[in-house]
C-alpha cells in the first residue's frame, strides 16, 4: 500500500460504517487522519444525511471537538431492486435521491463554509458509472448519481479559486457485501461481464483513489469525475 500523507487531517466520512466508507475510513486512519464517521449506525452517531438539522448538528459537533474539517467524503448511498420506471414507487424514488444526492448536497453545504474559513479543504463524492451511462431498471440510482457528478462539477468550479478541491469517483461494480455479495449469482455474473478487466473492483482500490483525492497532492484537479470501472466507462 502506497503511503498517502493525511497526517493531522480531520476527515468526515458519511456512510462510514459499511461498504466503501468503512474501508476508506481505515485507509485514512493508516495515513494519519483523524476520522469522524457519519452514519445511521448508532456507533457512528446516528447521523441522517437527509435531515438538515442532523447534518448541521453533526458538523457543529465535529468543529467543536476537532476545530476544523479538512476532508469530507460523501459515501452514504443506497440502491434498490431492479424496477422499470413505469413501476417505480414514488416513495422509493424520493428515498434513493434523498440519500444519494440530497444528502451529498446537505453535507457539502454544511461543511464548505468551515473549509472556506480555514482556507483549505478536500471533498470527495461517490458517484457511479451508472450516473454516466444510465443503468436500465435503476433509474433513481442512475439519476441521483448523475446529479452527484453535476453537483461535483458545479461546486468544484465555484471553489476553484480557493484551496478547496471537489472531485468524485465513478465506480463500476465494487465487491462490497451490501451490494455485490448480496446479489443473486446470475446478476453478479452479468455485472462483471460488463467490466473489461473481468472482475469487480475491490473496496481497497476505491479507498486508495479517494485517499489521494483527499490529499494535499491533489492540487490541480477539481470538479472532475474519476472513473474506477475496470475499463468499462467510455467518457
TORVEXTI-306859 format. One record per residue (C-alpha): residue number from 1; residue in one letter; x negated, y, z negated. Coordinates in Angstrom, 1 decimal, always signed. Example, Ala and Ser with C-alpha at 12.3 -4.5 7.8 and 13.67 -1.06 7.14 Angstrom:
<rs>
num, residuo, c1, c2, c3
1, A, -12.3, -4.5, -7.8
2, S, -13.7, -1.1, -7.1
</rs>
This chain:
<rs>
num, residuo, c1, c2, c3
1, X, +0.0, +0.0, +0.0
2, X, -1.4, +3.4, +1.0
3, X, -1.5, +5.8, -1.9
4, X, +0.6, +8.9, -1.3
5, X, -0.1, +11.8, -3.7
6, X, +3.0, +12.7, -5.6
7, X, +1.2, +13.3, -8.9
8, X, +3.2, +15.6, -11.3
9, X, +6.1, +15.9, -8.9
10, X, +9.7, +15.8, -10.1
11, X, +11.8, +13.6, -7.8
12, X, +15.6, +13.3, -7.9
13, X, +16.9, +10.2, -6.1
14, X, +20.6, +9.7, -5.6
15, X, +21.8, +6.1, -5.2
16, X, +18.7, +5.2, -7.1
17, X, +20.0, +2.1, -8.8
18, X, +20.2, -0.1, -5.7
19, X, +19.1, -0.7, -2.1
20, X, +16.6, +1.6, -0.6
21, X, +16.9, +4.0, -3.5
22, X, +15.6, +1.7, -6.2
23, X, +12.6, +0.7, -4.1
24, X, +11.9, +4.3, -3.3
25, X, +12.0, +5.2, -6.9
26, X, +9.4, +2.5, -7.7
27, X, +7.2, +3.7, -4.9
28, X, +7.3, +7.3, -6.1
29, X, +6.5, +6.3, -9.6
30, X, +3.5, +4.4, -8.4
31, X, +2.5, +7.6, -6.5
32, X, +2.6, +9.6, -9.7
33, X, +6.0, +11.2, -9.6
34, X, +8.5, +11.5, -12.4
35, X, +11.7, +10.1, -11.1
36, X, +15.2, +11.1, -12.1
37, X, +18.0, +8.8, -10.9
38, X, +21.5, +9.9, -10.0
39, X, +23.9, +7.1, -9.6
40, X, +27.3, +6.0, -10.8
41, X, +25.5, +3.3, -12.7
42, X, +25.6, +4.2, -16.4
43, X, +21.9, +3.6, -16.6
44, X, +21.4, +6.5, -14.2
45, X, +23.6, +9.0, -15.9
46, X, +26.9, +8.2, -14.1
47, X, +26.4, +11.0, -11.6
48, X, +29.1, +11.2, -9.0
49, X, +27.6, +12.9, -5.9
50, X, +31.1, +13.6, -4.5
51, X, +32.0, +15.7, -7.6
52, X, +30.8, +19.3, -7.5
53, X, +30.8, +19.6, -11.3
54, X, +28.9, +16.3, -11.8
55, X, +26.2, +17.4, -9.4
56, X, +25.9, +20.8, -10.9
57, X, +25.7, +19.4, -14.4
58, X, +23.0, +16.8, -13.4
59, X, +21.0, +19.5, -11.7
60, X, +21.1, +21.7, -14.7
61, X, +20.0, +18.8, -16.9
62, X, +17.1, +17.9, -14.7
63, X, +15.9, +21.5, -14.6
64, X, +16.3, +21.9, -18.4
65, X, +14.3, +18.7, -19.0
66, X, +11.6, +18.9, -16.4
67, X, +11.5, +22.6, -15.4
68, X, +11.9, +22.1, -11.7
69, X, +12.9, +19.6, -8.9
70, X, +10.2, +19.2, -6.3
71, X, +11.8, +16.3, -4.3
72, X, +15.3, +15.4, -3.5
73, X, +16.1, +12.0, -1.8
74, X, +19.7, +11.6, -0.9
75, X, +20.1, +7.8, -0.7
76, X, +23.6, +7.4, -2.1
77, X, +25.8, +5.8, +0.5
78, X, +28.4, +3.1, +1.3
79, X, +29.7, +1.4, +4.4
80, X, +32.8, -0.9, +4.9
81, X, +34.0, -3.9, +6.7
82, X, +34.2, -3.6, +10.5
83, X, +37.5, -1.9, +11.3
84, X, +38.8, -0.3, +14.5
85, X, +39.5, +3.4, +14.5
86, X, +43.3, +2.8, +15.1
87, X, +43.4, +0.6, +11.9
88, X, +41.1, +2.7, +9.7
89, X, +42.8, +3.7, +6.4
90, X, +42.5, +7.5, +5.8
91, X, +41.6, +7.0, +2.2
92, X, +38.7, +4.8, +3.1
93, X, +37.6, +7.2, +5.8
94, X, +37.5, +10.0, +3.3
95, X, +35.6, +8.0, +0.7
96, X, +32.9, +7.0, +3.2
97, X, +32.5, +10.5, +4.5
98, X, +32.6, +12.0, +0.9
99, X, +29.8, +9.8, -0.4
100, X, +27.5, +9.7, +2.7
101, X, +27.9, +13.3, +3.9
102, X, +29.6, +15.5, +1.4
103, X, +27.5, +14.0, -1.4
104, X, +24.4, +14.9, +0.5
105, X, +25.7, +18.4, +1.1
106, X, +26.6, +19.0, -2.6
107, X, +23.2, +17.7, -3.8
108, X, +21.3, +19.9, -1.3
109, X, +23.4, +22.9, -2.1
110, X, +22.8, +22.5, -5.9
111, X, +19.0, +21.8, -5.7
112, X, +17.8, +24.1, -2.9
113, X, +18.2, +27.4, -5.0
114, X, +15.8, +25.9, -7.6
115, X, +13.3, +24.9, -4.9
116, X, +13.5, +28.4, -3.4
117, X, +12.8, +29.9, -6.8
118, X, +9.8, +27.6, -7.3
119, X, +8.6, +28.2, -3.7
120, X, +8.3, +24.5, -2.9
121, X, +10.4, +21.5, -2.1
122, X, +10.9, +18.4, -0.1
123, X, +14.3, +17.0, +0.8
124, X, +14.7, +13.6, +2.5
125, X, +18.2, +12.4, +3.6
126, X, +19.1, +8.9, +4.5
127, X, +20.9, +8.9, +7.8
128, X, +21.2, +5.8, +10.1
129, X, +20.7, +4.7, +13.7
130, X, +24.5, +4.4, +13.6
131, X, +24.6, +8.2, +13.4
132, X, +22.7, +8.4, +16.7
133, X, +24.4, +5.5, +18.6
134, X, +27.9, +5.3, +17.0
135, X, +28.4, +1.7, +16.0
136, X, +31.7, +0.1, +17.1
137, X, +34.2, -0.7, +14.3
138, X, +32.1, +1.5, +12.0
139, X, +33.4, +5.0, +12.9
140, X, +33.5, +6.5, +9.5
141, X, +30.0, +5.5, +8.6
142, X, +28.6, +6.4, +12.0
143, X, +30.4, +9.8, +11.9
144, X, +29.1, +10.5, +8.4
145, X, +25.5, +9.6, +9.2
146, X, +25.7, +11.8, +12.4
147, X, +26.8, +14.6, +10.1
148, X, +23.8, +13.9, +7.8
149, X, +21.5, +14.3, +10.8
150, X, +23.1, +17.6, +11.8
151, X, +23.1, +18.8, +8.2
152, X, +19.3, +18.0, +8.0
153, X, +18.6, +19.9, +11.2
154, X, +20.7, +22.9, +10.1
155, X, +19.2, +23.1, +6.6
156, X, +15.7, +22.5, +7.9
157, X, +16.0, +25.5, +10.2
158, X, +17.5, +27.7, +7.5
159, X, +14.5, +26.9, +5.3
160, X, +11.8, +26.7, +8.0
161, X, +10.1, +30.0, +6.9
162, X, +9.7, +28.7, +3.3
163, X, +7.7, +25.9, +1.8
164, X, +10.7, +23.6, +1.7
165, X, +10.8, +20.8, +4.2
166, X, +14.1, +19.0, +5.1
167, X, +14.0, +15.7, +7.0
168, X, +15.9, +12.5, +7.3
169, X, +15.3, +8.9, +8.3
170, X, +17.5, +6.9, +10.6
171, X, +17.1, +3.2, +9.8
172, X, +18.5, +0.3, +11.7
173, X, +19.4, -2.8, +9.7
174, X, +17.4, -2.9, +6.4
175, X, +17.2, -6.1, +4.4
176, X, +18.9, -4.9, +1.2
177, X, +21.1, -7.1, -1.0
178, X, +24.1, -4.9, -0.9
179, X, +24.2, -4.6, +2.8
180, X, +22.2, -7.2, +4.8
181, X, +22.3, -10.2, +2.5
182, X, +26.0, -9.8, +1.7
183, X, +26.9, -10.0, +5.4
184, X, +28.1, -13.3, +6.9
185, X, +25.1, -15.1, +8.6
186, X, +26.6, -14.7, +12.0
187, X, +26.8, -10.9, +11.6
188, X, +23.2, -10.8, +10.3
189, X, +22.0, -12.5, +13.4
190, X, +24.0, -10.1, +15.6
191, X, +22.4, -7.0, +13.9
192, X, +18.9, -8.5, +14.0
193, X, +19.3, -9.3, +17.7
194, X, +19.6, -5.6, +18.5
195, X, +16.2, -4.9, +17.0
196, X, +13.4, -5.4, +19.5
197, X, +11.0, -6.4, +16.7
198, X, +13.4, -9.3, +16.0
199, X, +13.7, -8.8, +12.3
200, X, +15.4, -6.4, +9.8
201, X, +13.4, -3.6, +8.2
202, X, +12.1, -4.1, +4.7
203, X, +13.2, -1.7, +1.9
204, X, +9.5, -1.1, +1.2
205, X, +9.0, +0.2, +4.8
206, X, +11.8, +2.7, +4.3
207, X, +10.3, +3.8, +0.9
208, X, +6.9, +4.3, +2.5
209, X, +8.3, +6.7, +5.1
210, X, +10.4, +8.5, +2.5
211, X, +7.4, +8.9, +0.2
212, X, +5.3, +10.5, +3.0
213, X, +8.2, +12.8, +4.0
214, X, +8.4, +13.8, +0.3
215, X, +4.7, +14.6, +0.0
216, X, +2.8, +17.9, +0.4
217, X, +1.2, +16.3, +3.5
218, X, +4.5, +16.6, +5.4
219, X, +3.9, +20.2, +6.1
220, X, +4.8, +20.8, +9.8
221, X, +7.9, +18.6, +10.2
222, X, +11.3, +19.9, +9.2
223, X, +14.8, +19.4, +10.5
224, X, +13.8, +16.1, +12.0
225, X, +15.3, +12.6, +12.1
226, X, +12.6, +9.9, +11.9
227, X, +13.5, +6.5, +13.4
228, X, +13.0, +3.4, +11.3
229, X, +14.6, +0.9, +13.8
230, X, +12.0, -1.6, +14.9
231, X, +12.2, -0.1, +18.4
232, X, +16.0, +0.0, +18.7
233, X, +16.5, +3.7, +18.8
234, X, +16.2, +5.3, +22.2
235, X, +16.2, +9.0, +21.4
</rs>
